[in-house]
Amino acid sequence: KVSSAANLKEIEARLSASVAPEDRAEAIAMAMSSFDHNIQIVHDKEIASNADSILAKHLGYLLLRRDCRQMLPETRLALSKEVANTCTTLEMVYRASVSTVLEQFKFVGGEVMSLLLKAIDDELCNRLSLSEGPNENSANVDDKETSVDPDDIGMKDYGPQDDGGSLGTRDDETQASEAVITLDQTEEGDTILCKASKTLGHFARVGDATKPMAFHPGLLSTLINLMNAQPNDAVPVEARLNAIWIIANLACNEENMVMMACHPELLASLIAIASRSATKTTSTTTIVEVLRAQSIAVRALLNLSWAHENRIPMSEMTGLVQVLSKLILFRHPPKRGRTIQELVLQTRQQAAGTLRNLAAAPRRNKIRLCEYENGLLLDVLTDAVLNDVDEGVKKRAFATINNLAFHDTAMAMVKHPALVLALKNALLDDNALDLKPSAKGTLIVLERSITSDMDCYSNLRELLDAVNPAESAGEEE
């Protein structure tokens, strides 16, 4: 039943006046029944009537009440159920339009976020203990992504699409924290994690709210703890995906990028999620969950790599370059299906876009990338250009090669015959219009840098002869 004006007043009055457990339960049940719909204009009216503010105050009371030390277990469990129902109802109200959510966020956003973070932190503390996880050592630039408006945060693939060497030995890279399960989960606790994180997601879909969100005390740490929870079933899949998605959307804001990349655990955590894999014996549901988390994590990395200040440290993270090199070639998932294929393609495109951004780093970083694992990255990019069926992946891979090309990397490129072949194919193929600008730019660099007295000149000569046969014939005469 959609709330009417009279109904709203009654709900607000009952929530404000209820103190006894029975009265609180009846009031929140009435609110849940009334607010459970997807009509934005009605949710706008609910917020205009301050339904969210009243629910936030109600949630604050419940959290304070639950913090009392001397309490029977059944009383604490009942309070947890009330907290779960209140979080559920608050999420319903924030299904309002973006403009309404933004205006209300300006007034109560900080307070509501603090309450939601406490609810999440309390639940994680109830079931988890934190411990250090394993070490995650583990020009052309993509346009940064923009925020999106999810219909069902956490259970679909959200976020926009972008348009389109020796790397040092940083074995001391930041380690991600993993949350190791110690106590039993409860249905109420799962609801709290899912609905509280989803409400934060409603805020994160509002572009102007992303900066104050990212800088809100404790938000990033709580989201990282939520998405790092181990084992994988320690927290609901929806809550974990919500946390990753929020981070990816916050990373869309240019003012957040450097701060977020400097967080002690953020990059390592995203790399760890992007590194997850599934096998043929894994259930289809789990495979989709792994691929969805992987896709959103790589999208977050792509957004963070858009900032010039982040490209140097990110390009020097061997674990990041390694996982991106694997994902750009990930064409054959363990199981088939339309959703799976779409997720895999999105991940390949975003991995290629991230590499393209990292390749726009200063020259010393370009050299490191080209020398990574004895030229492995160049082989990977060449493979993507020659063998990927998606033009978007090919375009980004070629743009990465073009970004890497300058005088000191030219010889390393020419020593890869397959890369020279890829340049030849792109320049001679009349249908490869999207690839030609990057291919031409790379050829110009190679032609200026490789001279006839170099051992690798013969490889370049073959390319020049094929691309400019008339000039080659004139030279021979």
C-alpha positions as a Markdown table, in Angstrom:
| # | Residue | x | y | z |
|---|---|---|---|---|
| 1 | Lys | 0.0 | 0.0 | 0.0 |
| 2 | Val | 1.5 | 3.3 | -1.2 |
| 3 | Ser | 1.6 | 5.9 | 1.5 |
| 4 | Ser | -0.9 | 8.8 | 1.4 |
| 5 | Ala | -0.4 | 12.1 | 3.1 |
| 6 | Ala | -2.6 | 11.1 | 6.0 |
| 7 | Asn | -0.8 | 7.8 | 6.3 |
| 8 | Leu | 2.6 | 9.5 | 6.3 |
| 9 | Lys | 1.5 | 11.7 | 9.2 |
| 10 | Glu | 0.3 | 8.7 | 11.2 |
| 11 | Ile | 3.5 | 6.7 | 10.5 |
| 12 | Glu | 5.6 | 9.7 | 11.5 |
| 13 | Ala | 3.6 | 10.2 | 14.7 |
| 14 | Arg | 3.8 | 6.6 | 15.7 |
| 15 | Leu | 7.6 | 6.3 | 15.0 |
| 16 | Ser | 8.2 | 9.5 | 17.0 |
| 17 | Ala | 6.1 | 8.4 | 20.0 |
| 18 | Ser | 6.9 | 4.7 | 20.2 |
| 19 | Val | 9.3 | 3.7 | 23.0 |
| 20 | Ala | 8.0 | 0.3 | 24.2 |
| 21 | Pro | 9.2 | -2.6 | 22.1 |
| 22 | Glu | 5.7 | -3.6 | 21.0 |
| 23 | Asp | 4.9 | -0.1 | 19.9 |
| 24 | Arg | 8.2 | 0.3 | 18.0 |
| 25 | Ala | 7.6 | -3.0 | 16.2 |
| 26 | Glu | 4.1 | -2.0 | 15.1 |
| 27 | Ala | 5.3 | 1.4 | 13.9 |
| 28 | Ile | 8.2 | 0.2 | 11.8 |
| 29 | Ala | 6.0 | -2.6 | 10.4 |
| 30 | Met | 3.5 | 0.0 | 9.3 |
| 31 | Ala | 6.3 | 2.1 | 7.7 |
| 32 | Met | 7.7 | -0.9 | 5.9 |
| 33 | Ser | 4.3 | -1.8 | 4.4 |
| 34 | Ser | 3.7 | 1.7 | 3.3 |
| 35 | Phe | 7.2 | 2.6 | 1.9 |
| 36 | Asp | 7.8 | -0.7 | 0.0 |
| 37 | His | 7.3 | 0.5 | -3.6 |
| 38 | Asn | 9.3 | 1.9 | -6.5 |
| 39 | Ile | 7.4 | 5.0 | -7.3 |
| 40 | Gln | 10.0 | 7.8 | -7.2 |
| 41 | Ile | 7.5 | 10.7 | -7.0 |
| 42 | Val | 5.9 | 9.1 | -3.9 |
| 43 | His | 9.3 | 8.6 | -2.3 |
| 44 | Asp | 10.0 | 12.2 | -3.0 |
| 45 | Lys | 6.9 | 13.2 | -1.0 |
| 46 | Glu | 8.0 | 10.8 | 1.8 |
| 47 | Ile | 11.3 | 12.6 | 2.1 |
| 48 | Ala | 9.6 | 16.0 | 1.9 |
| 49 | Ser | 7.6 | 14.9 | 5.0 |
| 50 | Asn | 11.0 | 14.0 | 6.7 |
| 51 | Ala | 10.3 | 10.3 | 6.8 |
| 52 | Asp | 14.0 | 9.6 | 6.4 |
| 53 | Ser | 14.9 | 11.9 | 9.3 |
| 54 | Ile | 12.4 | 10.3 | 11.6 |
| 55 | Leu | 13.7 | 6.8 | 10.6 |
| 56 | Ala | 17.3 | 8.0 | 11.2 |
| 57 | Lys | 16.5 | 9.2 | 14.7 |
| 58 | His | 14.7 | 5.9 | 15.3 |
| 59 | Leu | 17.7 | 4.0 | 14.1 |
| 60 | Gly | 20.0 | 6.0 | 16.3 |
| 61 | Tyr | 17.9 | 5.2 | 19.4 |
| 62 | Leu | 17.9 | 1.5 | 18.5 |
| 63 | Leu | 21.7 | 1.4 | 18.0 |
| 64 | Leu | 22.2 | 3.2 | 21.3 |
| 65 | Arg | 19.8 | 0.9 | 23.1 |
| 66 | Arg | 21.6 | -2.2 | 21.7 |
| 67 | Asp | 24.9 | -0.9 | 23.0 |
| 68 | Cys | 23.8 | -1.4 | 26.6 |
| 69 | Arg | 26.1 | -4.0 | 28.2 |
| 70 | Gln | 23.7 | -5.7 | 30.5 |
| 71 | Met | 21.1 | -7.3 | 28.3 |
| 72 | Leu | 19.5 | -10.7 | 27.8 |
| 73 | Pro | 20.6 | -12.4 | 24.5 |
| 74 | Glu | 17.0 | -12.6 | 23.3 |
| 75 | Thr | 16.5 | -8.9 | 23.9 |
| 76 | Arg | 19.6 | -8.1 | 21.9 |
| 77 | Leu | 18.4 | -10.3 | 19.1 |
| 78 | Ala | 15.1 | -8.6 | 19.1 |
| 79 | Leu | 16.8 | -5.2 | 18.9 |
| 80 | Ser | 18.9 | -6.5 | 16.0 |
| 81 | Lys | 15.7 | -7.4 | 14.2 |
| 82 | Glu | 14.4 | -3.9 | 14.8 |
| 83 | Val | 17.6 | -2.4 | 13.5 |
| 84 | Ala | 17.4 | -4.6 | 10.4 |
| 85 | Asn | 13.8 | -3.5 | 9.7 |
| 86 | Thr | 14.6 | 0.1 | 10.2 |
| 87 | Cys | 17.6 | -0.1 | 7.8 |
| 88 | Thr | 15.2 | -1.8 | 5.3 |
| 89 | Thr | 12.6 | 0.9 | 5.6 |
| 90 | Leu | 15.2 | 3.7 | 5.3 |
| 91 | Glu | 16.5 | 2.1 | 2.1 |
| 92 | Met | 13.0 | 2.1 | 0.7 |
| 93 | Val | 12.6 | 5.8 | 1.3 |
| 94 | Tyr | 15.8 | 6.7 | -0.5 |
| 95 | Arg | 14.6 | 5.1 | -3.7 |
| 96 | Ala | 13.6 | 8.7 | -4.5 |
| 97 | Ser | 14.8 | 10.8 | -7.4 |
| 98 | Val | 18.4 | 11.9 | -7.6 |
| 99 | Ser | 17.5 | 15.6 | -7.1 |
| 100 | Thr | 15.5 | 14.8 | -4.0 |
| 101 | Val | 18.2 | 12.6 | -2.5 |
| 102 | Leu | 20.8 | 15.2 | -3.2 |
| 103 | Glu | 18.8 | 18.0 | -1.5 |
| 104 | Gln | 18.1 | 15.8 | 1.6 |
| 105 | Phe | 21.7 | 14.6 | 1.6 |
| 106 | Lys | 22.9 | 18.2 | 2.1 |
| 107 | Phe | 20.9 | 18.4 | 5.4 |
| 108 | Val | 21.1 | 14.9 | 6.9 |
| 109 | Gly | 23.5 | 12.9 | 4.8 |
| 110 | Gly | 26.4 | 13.1 | 7.2 |
| 111 | Glu | 24.3 | 12.0 | 10.2 |
| 112 | Val | 22.6 | 9.2 | 8.3 |
| 113 | Met | 25.9 | 7.9 | 7.0 |
| 114 | Ser | 27.4 | 7.8 | 10.5 |
| 115 | Leu | 24.4 | 5.7 | 11.7 |
| 116 | Leu | 24.6 | 3.4 | 8.8 |
| 117 | Leu | 28.4 | 2.9 | 9.2 |
| 118 | Lys | 27.9 | 2.2 | 12.9 |
| 119 | Ala | 25.2 | -0.4 | 12.0 |
| 120 | Ile | 27.6 | -2.1 | 9.5 |
| 121 | Asp | 30.6 | -1.9 | 11.9 |
| 122 | Asp | 28.7 | -3.3 | 14.8 |
| 123 | Glu | 27.5 | -6.2 | 12.6 |
| 124 | Leu | 31.0 | -6.9 | 11.3 |
| 125 | Cys | 32.4 | -6.8 | 14.8 |
| 126 | Asn | 29.7 | -9.3 | 15.9 |
| 127 | Arg | 30.8 | -11.8 | 13.3 |
| 128 | Leu | 34.3 | -11.0 | 12.2 |
| 129 | Ser | 37.8 | -10.3 | 13.5 |
| 130 | Leu | 40.2 | -8.4 | 11.4 |
| 131 | Ser | 43.6 | -9.8 | 10.5 |
| 132 | Glu | 46.2 | -9.0 | 7.8 |
| 133 | Gly | 45.8 | -10.7 | 4.5 |
| 134 | Pro | 48.4 | -11.7 | 2.0 |
| 135 | Asn | 50.7 | -9.2 | 0.2 |
| 136 | Glu | 49.0 | -8.1 | -3.0 |
| 137 | Asn | 52.3 | -7.4 | -4.8 |
| 138 | Ser | 50.2 | -9.4 | -6.0 |
| 139 | Ala | 48.6 | 11.2 | -25.2 |
| 140 | Asn | 45.7 | 8.6 | -25.1 |
| 141 | Val | 43.8 | 8.4 | -21.9 |
| 142 | Asp | 40.5 | 6.9 | -21.1 |
| 143 | Asp | 37.8 | 9.4 | -20.1 |
| 144 | Lys | 36.9 | 8.9 | -16.5 |
| 145 | Glu | 33.6 | 7.2 | -15.9 |
| 146 | Thr | 30.5 | 9.0 | -14.5 |
| 147 | Ser | 28.2 | 8.0 | -11.7 |
| 148 | Val | 25.1 | 5.9 | -12.5 |
| 149 | Asp | 21.7 | 5.4 | -11.1 |
| 150 | Pro | 21.3 | 1.8 | -10.0 |
| 151 | Asp | 17.8 | 0.2 | -9.9 |
| 152 | Asp | 19.0 | -2.5 | -7.6 |
| 153 | Ile | 22.4 | -1.8 | -6.2 |
| 154 | Gly | 24.6 | -4.8 | -5.7 |
| 155 | Met | 22.7 | -7.4 | -7.7 |
| 156 | Lys | 23.3 | -6.0 | -11.2 |
| 157 | Asp | 26.3 | -4.7 | -13.1 |
| 158 | Tyr | 26.4 | -1.0 | -12.5 |
| 159 | Gly | 28.6 | 1.8 | -13.6 |
| 160 | Pro | 29.1 | 3.4 | -16.9 |
| 161 | Gln | 31.4 | 2.2 | -19.7 |
| 162 | Asp | 34.5 | 4.3 | -20.6 |
| 163 | Asp | 34.5 | 5.7 | -24.2 |
| 164 | Gly | 35.9 | 4.3 | -26.1 |
| 165 | Gly | 59.1 | -4.2 | -17.1 |
| 166 | Ser | 60.9 | -4.4 | -15.1 |
| 167 | Leu | 58.4 | -2.6 | -12.8 |
| 168 | Gly | 60.7 | -2.2 | -10.0 |
| 169 | Thr | 60.4 | -4.6 | -7.1 |
| 170 | Arg | 57.8 | -3.0 | -4.8 |
| 171 | Asp | 57.4 | -6.1 | -2.7 |
| 172 | Asp | 56.5 | -3.8 | 0.2 |
| 173 | Glu | 53.2 | -2.7 | -1.3 |
| 174 | Thr | 50.3 | -2.1 | 1.0 |
| 175 | Gln | 48.6 | -5.2 | 2.2 |
| 176 | Ala | 44.9 | -5.6 | 2.2 |
| 177 | Ser | 43.1 | -6.6 | 5.4 |
| 178 | Glu | 40.9 | -9.7 | 5.3 |
| 179 | Ala | 38.1 | -10.2 | 7.8 |
| 180 | Val | 38.1 | -13.7 | 9.1 |
| 181 | Ile | 34.8 | -15.1 | 10.3 |
| 182 | Thr | 34.6 | -16.0 | 14.0 |
| 183 | Leu | 30.9 | -15.9 | 15.0 |
| 184 | Asp | 27.7 | -17.2 | 13.5 |
| 185 | Gln | 25.8 | -15.1 | 11.0 |
| 186 | Thr | 22.2 | -14.2 | 11.5 |
| 187 | Glu | 19.5 | -13.3 | 9.1 |
| 188 | Glu | 19.0 | -10.0 | 10.8 |
| 189 | Gly | 22.7 | -9.3 | 10.5 |
| 190 | Asp | 22.7 | -10.1 | 6.8 |
| 191 | Thr | 19.8 | -7.7 | 6.3 |
| 192 | Ile | 21.6 | -4.9 | 8.1 |
| 193 | Leu | 24.7 | -5.3 | 6.0 |
| 194 | Cys | 22.7 | -5.4 | 2.7 |
| 195 | Lys | 20.2 | -2.6 | 3.4 |
| 196 | Ala | 22.7 | -0.3 | 5.1 |
| 197 | Ser | 25.2 | -0.6 | 2.3 |
| 198 | Lys | 22.4 | -0.3 | -0.3 |
| 199 | Thr | 21.3 | 3.0 | 1.3 |
| 200 | Leu | 24.9 | 4.3 | 1.1 |
| 201 | Gly | 24.7 | 3.2 | -2.6 |
| 202 | His | 21.7 | 5.5 | -3.1 |
| 203 | Phe | 23.8 | 8.4 | -1.9 |
| 204 | Ala | 26.7 | 7.3 | -4.1 |
| 205 | Arg | 24.6 | 7.5 | -7.2 |
| 206 | Val | 24.4 | 11.3 | -6.7 |
| 207 | Gly | 27.4 | 12.9 | -8.2 |
| 208 | Asp | 27.5 | 15.9 | -5.9 |
| 209 | Ala | 27.4 | 13.7 | -2.9 |
| 210 | Thr | 30.4 | 11.6 | -3.8 |
| 211 | Lys | 33.1 | 14.0 | -2.5 |
| 212 | Pro | 31.6 | 14.5 | 1.0 |
| 213 | Met | 30.9 | 10.7 | 1.1 |
| 214 | Ala | 34.5 | 9.8 | 0.2 |
| 215 | Phe | 35.9 | 12.1 | 2.9 |
| 216 | His | 33.4 | 11.1 | 5.6 |
| 217 | Pro | 35.3 | 9.7 | 8.5 |
| 218 | Gly | 35.5 | 5.9 | 8.4 |
| 219 | Leu | 33.5 | 5.3 | 5.3 |
| 220 | Leu | 36.3 | 3.9 | 3.1 |
| 221 | Ser | 37.6 | 1.7 | 5.9 |
| 222 | Thr | 34.2 | 0.3 | 6.6 |
| 223 | Leu | 33.6 | -0.4 | 2.9 |
| 224 | Ile | 37.0 | -2.1 | 2.6 |
| 225 | Asn | 36.3 | -4.3 | 5.6 |
| 226 | Leu | 33.0 | -5.3 | 4.1 |
| 227 | Met | 34.3 | -6.2 | 0.7 |
| 228 | Asn | 37.4 | -8.0 | 2.2 |
| 229 | Ala | 35.4 | -10.2 | 4.5 |
| 230 | Gln | 36.7 | -13.8 | 4.4 |
| 231 | Pro | 35.7 | -16.5 | 3.8 |
| 232 | Asn | 33.6 | -15.4 | 0.9 |
| 233 | Asp | 30.3 | -16.4 | 2.6 |
| 234 | Ala | 31.2 | -14.4 | 5.7 |
| 235 | Val | 29.0 | -11.6 | 4.4 |
| 236 | Pro | 26.1 | -11.6 | 1.9 |
| 237 | Val | 27.1 | -11.3 | -1.8 |
| 238 | Glu | 24.8 | -8.3 | -2.2 |
| 239 | Ala | 26.5 | -6.4 | 0.6 |
| 240 | Arg | 30.0 | -7.1 | -0.7 |
| 241 | Leu | 29.0 | -6.0 | -4.2 |
| 242 | Asn | 27.4 | -2.9 | -2.8 |
| 243 | Ala | 30.7 | -1.9 | -1.1 |
| 244 | Ile | 32.7 | -2.4 | -4.3 |
| 245 | Trp | 30.2 | -0.5 | -6.4 |
| 246 | Ile | 30.1 | 2.4 | -4.0 |
| 247 | Ile | 33.9 | 2.6 | -4.1 |
| 248 | Ala | 33.9 | 2.5 | -7.9 |
| 249 | Asn | 31.3 | 5.4 | -8.0 |
| 250 | Leu | 33.2 | 7.5 | -5.5 |
| 251 | Ala | 36.3 | 7.0 | -7.7 |
| 252 | Cys | 34.4 | 8.7 | -10.5 |
| 253 | Asn | 34.9 | 12.1 | -8.8 |
| 254 | Glu | 38.2 | 13.7 | -9.8 |
| 255 | Glu | 38.5 | 15.3 | -6.3 |
| 256 | Asn | 38.4 | 11.9 | -4.7 |
| 257 | Met | 40.9 | 10.0 | -6.8 |
| 258 | Val | 44.2 | 10.8 | -5.3 |
| 259 | Met | 42.9 | 10.6 | -1.7 |
| 260 | Met | 41.3 | 7.2 | -2.4 |
| 261 | Ala | 44.4 | 5.8 | -4.1 |
| 262 | Cys | 46.5 | 6.9 | -1.0 |
| 263 | His | 44.2 | 4.9 | 1.4 |
| 264 | Pro | 46.5 | 2.3 | 3.0 |
| 265 | Glu | 44.4 | -0.7 | 1.8 |
| 266 | Leu | 42.2 | 0.4 | -1.1 |
| 267 | Leu | 44.3 | -0.5 | -4.1 |
| 268 | Ala | 45.5 | -3.7 | -2.6 |
| 269 | Ser | 41.9 | -4.7 | -1.8 |
| 270 | Leu | 40.7 | -4.0 | -5.4 |
| 271 | Ile | 43.6 | -5.9 | -6.8 |
| 272 | Ala | 42.8 | -8.9 | -4.6 |
| 273 | Ile | 39.1 | -8.9 | -5.8 |
| 274 | Ala | 40.2 | -8.5 | -9.4 |
| 275 | Ser | 42.5 | -11.5 | -9.0 |
| 276 | Arg | 39.8 | -13.9 | -8.0 |
| 277 | Ser | 39.0 | -16.7 | -10.4 |
| 278 | Ala | 36.5 | -19.5 | -10.8 |
| 279 | Thr | 36.8 | -23.0 | -12.3 |
| 280 | Lys | 34.4 | -25.2 | -14.3 |
| 281 | Thr | 33.4 | -27.0 | -11.2 |
| 282 | Thr | 32.2 | -23.8 | -9.6 |
| 283 | Ser | 28.5 | -23.2 | -9.7 |
| 284 | Thr | 27.1 | -20.7 | -12.3 |
| 285 | Thr | 25.8 | -18.5 | -9.6 |
| 286 | Thr | 29.2 | -18.3 | -7.9 |
| 287 | Ile | 30.9 | -17.7 | -11.2 |
| 288 | Val | 28.6 | -14.7 | -12.0 |
| 289 | Glu | 29.2 | -13.3 | -8.5 |
| 290 | Val | 33.0 | -13.6 | -8.9 |
| 291 | Leu | 32.9 | -12.0 | -12.4 |
| 292 | Arg | 30.6 | -9.2 | -11.3 |
| 293 | Ala | 32.8 | -8.3 | -8.3 |
| 294 | Gln | 35.8 | -8.5 | -10.6 |
| 295 | Ser | 34.2 | -6.2 | -13.2 |
| 296 | Ile | 33.3 | -3.6 | -10.7 |
| 297 | Ala | 36.7 | -3.7 | -9.0 |
| 298 | Val | 38.5 | -3.2 | -12.4 |
| 299 | Arg | 36.1 | -0.3 | -13.1 |
| 300 | Ala | 37.2 | 1.3 | -9.8 |
| 301 | Leu | 40.8 | 0.8 | -10.8 |
| 302 | Leu | 40.1 | 2.4 | -14.2 |
| 303 | Asn | 38.6 | 5.5 | -12.5 |
| 304 | Leu | 41.5 | 5.8 | -10.1 |
| 305 | Ser | 44.0 | 5.6 | -13.0 |
| 306 | Trp | 42.4 | 8.6 | -14.6 |
| 307 | Ala | 44.2 | 11.0 | -12.2 |
| 308 | His | 47.7 | 11.9 | -13.4 |
| 309 | Glu | 49.0 | 11.7 | -9.8 |
| 310 | Asn | 48.0 | 8.1 | -9.5 |
| 311 | Arg | 49.6 | 6.8 | -12.6 |
| 312 | Ile | 53.1 | 6.6 | -11.3 |
| 313 | Pro | 52.4 | 4.6 | -8.1 |
| 314 | Met | 49.8 | 2.4 | -9.9 |
| 315 | Ser | 52.1 | 1.6 | -12.8 |
| 316 | Glu | 54.8 | 0.5 | -10.3 |
| 317 | Met | 52.5 | -2.0 | -8.6 |
| 318 | Thr | 53.5 | -5.4 | -10.1 |
| 319 | Gly | 50.4 | -7.0 | -8.7 |
| 320 | Leu | 48.2 | -4.6 | -10.6 |
| 321 | Val | 50.0 | -4.9 | -13.9 |
| 322 | Gln | 50.0 | -8.7 | -13.5 |
| 323 | Val | 46.2 | -8.9 | -13.0 |
| 324 | Leu | 45.4 | -6.4 | -15.7 |
| 325 | Ser | 47.6 | -8.4 | -18.1 |
| 326 | Lys | 45.7 | -11.5 | -17.3 |
| 327 | Leu | 42.2 | -9.9 | -17.5 |
| 328 | Ile | 42.8 | -8.2 | -20.9 |
| 329 | Leu | 43.2 | -11.8 | -22.3 |
| 330 | Phe | 40.4 | -13.4 | -20.4 |
| 331 | Arg | 38.1 | -14.4 | -23.3 |
| 332 | His | 37.1 | -17.9 | -22.3 |
| 333 | Pro | 35.2 | -18.1 | -18.9 |
| 334 | Pro | 34.7 | -21.5 | -17.3 |
| 335 | Lys | 31.0 | -21.5 | -18.2 |
| 336 | Arg | 29.0 | -19.9 | -21.0 |
| 337 | Gly | 26.0 | -17.6 | -20.8 |
| 338 | Arg | 25.0 | -14.1 | -21.9 |
| 339 | Thr | 25.5 | -12.5 | -18.6 |
| 340 | Ile | 28.9 | -14.2 | -18.1 |
| 341 | Gln | 30.1 | -13.1 | -21.6 |
| 342 | Glu | 29.0 | -9.5 | -21.0 |
| 343 | Leu | 30.8 | -9.3 | -17.7 |
| 344 | Val | 34.0 | -10.8 | -19.2 |
| 345 | Leu | 33.9 | -8.4 | -22.1 |
| 346 | Gln | 33.3 | -5.4 | -19.8 |
| 347 | Thr | 36.3 | -6.5 | -17.6 |
| 348 | Arg | 38.5 | -6.9 | -20.7 |
| 349 | Gln | 37.6 | -3.4 | -21.9 |
| 350 | Gln | 38.2 | -1.8 | -18.5 |
| 351 | Ala | 41.5 | -3.7 | -18.0 |
| 352 | Ala | 42.7 | -2.4 | -21.4 |
| 353 | Gly | 41.5 | 1.1 | -20.5 |
| 354 | Thr | 43.4 | 1.0 | -17.2 |
| 355 | Leu | 46.6 | -0.1 | -18.9 |
| 356 | Arg | 46.1 | 2.7 | -21.4 |
| 357 | Asn | 45.9 | 5.3 | -18.6 |
| 358 | Leu | 49.0 | 3.8 | -16.8 |
| 359 | Ala | 50.9 | 3.9 | -20.0 |
| 360 | Ala | 50.5 | 7.7 | -20.1 |
| 361 | Ala | 52.8 | 7.9 | -17.1 |
| 362 | Pro | 56.3 | 9.5 | -17.3 |
| 363 | Arg | 59.0 | 8.0 | -19.5 |
| 364 | Arg | 60.8 | 6.0 | -16.8 |
| 365 | Asn | 57.5 | 4.3 | -16.1 |
| 366 | Lys | 56.9 | 3.6 | -19.8 |
| 367 | Ile | 60.3 | 1.8 | -19.9 |
| 368 | Arg | 59.4 | -0.2 | -16.8 |
| 369 | Leu | 56.2 | -1.3 | -18.3 |
| 370 | Cys | 57.8 | -2.3 | -21.6 |
| 371 | Glu | 60.5 | -4.3 | -19.8 |
| 372 | Tyr | 58.0 | -5.9 | -17.4 |
| 373 | Glu | 58.6 | -9.7 | -17.4 |
| 374 | Asn | 61.0 | -9.4 | -20.4 |
| 375 | Gly | 58.4 | -7.7 | -22.6 |
| 376 | Leu | 55.3 | -9.7 | -21.4 |
| 377 | Leu | 53.1 | -6.7 | -21.4 |
| 378 | Leu | 53.9 | -5.9 | -25.0 |
| 379 | Asp | 53.1 | -9.5 | -25.9 |
| 380 | Val | 49.8 | -9.3 | -24.0 |
| 381 | Leu | 48.8 | -6.0 | -25.8 |
| 382 | Thr | 49.8 | -7.5 | -29.2 |
| 383 | Asp | 47.7 | -10.6 | -28.5 |
| 384 | Ala | 44.7 | -8.4 | -27.6 |
| 385 | Val | 45.1 | -6.4 | -30.9 |
| 386 | Leu | 45.5 | -9.5 | -33.1 |
| 387 | Asn | 43.1 | -11.9 | -31.5 |
| 388 | Asp | 40.3 | -10.1 | -29.5 |
| 389 | Val | 37.0 | -10.0 | -31.3 |
| 390 | Asp | 35.9 | -6.7 | -29.7 |
| 391 | Glu | 36.9 | -3.5 | -31.4 |
| 392 | Gly | 36.8 | -1.6 | -28.0 |
| 393 | Val | 39.5 | -3.9 | -26.5 |
| 394 | Lys | 41.6 | -3.6 | -29.7 |
| 395 | Lys | 41.3 | 0.2 | -29.7 |
| 396 | Arg | 42.4 | 0.5 | -26.1 |
| 397 | Ala | 45.2 | -2.0 | -26.5 |
| 398 | Phe | 46.6 | -0.1 | -29.5 |
| 399 | Ala | 46.2 | 3.2 | -27.6 |
| 400 | Thr | 48.3 | 1.6 | -24.8 |
| 401 | Ile | 51.0 | 0.7 | -27.3 |
| 402 | Asn | 51.0 | 4.2 | -28.7 |
| 403 | Asn | 51.2 | 5.7 | -25.2 |
| 404 | Leu | 54.2 | 3.5 | -24.4 |
| 405 | Ala | 56.0 | 4.4 | -27.6 |
| 406 | Phe | 58.9 | 6.9 | -27.4 |
| 407 | His | 62.6 | 6.9 | -28.3 |
| 408 | Asp | 63.8 | 4.7 | -25.4 |
| 409 | Thr | 61.1 | 2.0 | -25.9 |
| 410 | Ala | 61.1 | 1.9 | -29.7 |
| 411 | Met | 63.8 | -0.9 | -29.9 |
| 412 | Ala | 61.9 | -3.1 | -27.5 |
| 413 | Met | 58.8 | -2.8 | -29.6 |
| 414 | Val | 60.5 | -3.5 | -32.9 |
| 415 | Lys | 62.0 | -6.6 | -31.4 |
| 416 | His | 58.5 | -8.1 | -31.1 |
| 417 | Pro | 57.7 | -9.3 | -34.7 |
| 418 | Ala | 54.0 | -9.9 | -33.8 |
| 419 | Leu | 53.6 | -6.3 | -32.6 |
| 420 | Val | 55.1 | -5.1 | -36.0 |
| 421 | Leu | 52.6 | -7.4 | -37.7 |
| 422 | Ala | 49.8 | -5.9 | -35.7 |
| 423 | Leu | 50.8 | -2.4 | -36.8 |
| 424 | Lys | 51.0 | -3.5 | -40.4 |
| 425 | Asn | 47.5 | -5.1 | -40.3 |
| 426 | Ala | 46.0 | -2.0 | -38.7 |
| 427 | Leu | 47.6 | 0.4 | -41.2 |
| 428 | Leu | 46.7 | -1.6 | -44.3 |
| 429 | Asp | 43.1 | -2.6 | -43.2 |
| 430 | Asp | 40.7 | -0.1 | -44.6 |
| 431 | Asn | 38.1 | -1.2 | -42.0 |
| 432 | Ala | 40.3 | -0.6 | -39.0 |
| 433 | Leu | 39.5 | 3.1 | -38.7 |
| 434 | Asp | 39.5 | 3.2 | -34.9 |
| 435 | Leu | 43.0 | 1.6 | -34.8 |
| 436 | Lys | 44.7 | 3.7 | -37.4 |
| 437 | Pro | 45.4 | 6.9 | -35.3 |
| 438 | Ser | 47.2 | 4.9 | -32.6 |
| 439 | Ala | 49.0 | 2.7 | -35.2 |
| 440 | Lys | 50.2 | 5.8 | -37.2 |
| 441 | Gly | 51.4 | 7.5 | -34.1 |
| 442 | Thr | 53.3 | 4.4 | -33.0 |
| 443 | Leu | 54.9 | 4.0 | -36.5 |
| 444 | Ile | 56.0 | 7.7 | -36.5 |
| 445 | Val | 57.9 | 7.1 | -33.2 |
| 446 | Leu | 59.5 | 3.9 | -34.5 |
| 447 | Glu | 60.5 | 5.4 | -37.8 |
| 448 | Arg | 62.2 | 8.3 | -36.0 |
| 449 | Ser | 63.9 | 6.2 | -33.4 |
| 450 | Ile | 65.1 | 3.1 | -35.3 |
| 451 | Thr | 68.0 | 3.8 | -37.6 |
| 452 | Ser | 69.4 | 1.6 | -40.4 |
| 453 | Asp | 72.5 | 0.7 | -38.4 |
| 454 | Met | 70.5 | -1.1 | -35.7 |
| 455 | Asp | 70.1 | -4.9 | -35.6 |
| 456 | Cys | 66.3 | -4.6 | -35.4 |
| 457 | Tyr | 66.0 | -2.3 | -38.3 |
| 458 | Ser | 65.1 | -5.1 | -40.7 |
| 459 | Asn | 61.8 | -5.7 | -38.9 |
| 460 | Leu | 60.9 | -2.0 | -39.2 |
| 461 | Arg | 62.0 | -2.0 | -42.8 |
| 462 | Glu | 59.5 | -4.7 | -43.7 |
| 463 | Leu | 56.7 | -2.7 | -42.1 |
| 464 | Leu | 57.8 | 0.5 | -43.9 |
| 465 | Asp | 57.9 | -1.3 | -47.2 |
| 466 | Ala | 54.4 | -2.7 | -46.8 |
| 467 | Val | 52.9 | 0.7 | -45.7 |
| 468 | Asn | 54.8 | 2.9 | -48.1 |
| 469 | Pro | 55.8 | 0.8 | -51.1 |
| 470 | Ala | 56.3 | 3.8 | -53.4 |
| 471 | Glu | 58.8 | 5.4 | -51.1 |
| 472 | Ser | 60.6 | 2.1 | -50.7 |
| 473 | Ala | 60.9 | 1.7 | -54.5 |
| 474 | Gly | 62.2 | 5.2 | -54.8 |
| 475 | Glu | 64.9 | 4.5 | -52.2 |
| 476 | Glu | 66.0 | 1.3 | -54.1 |
| 477 | Glu | 66.4 | 3.3 | -57.4 |
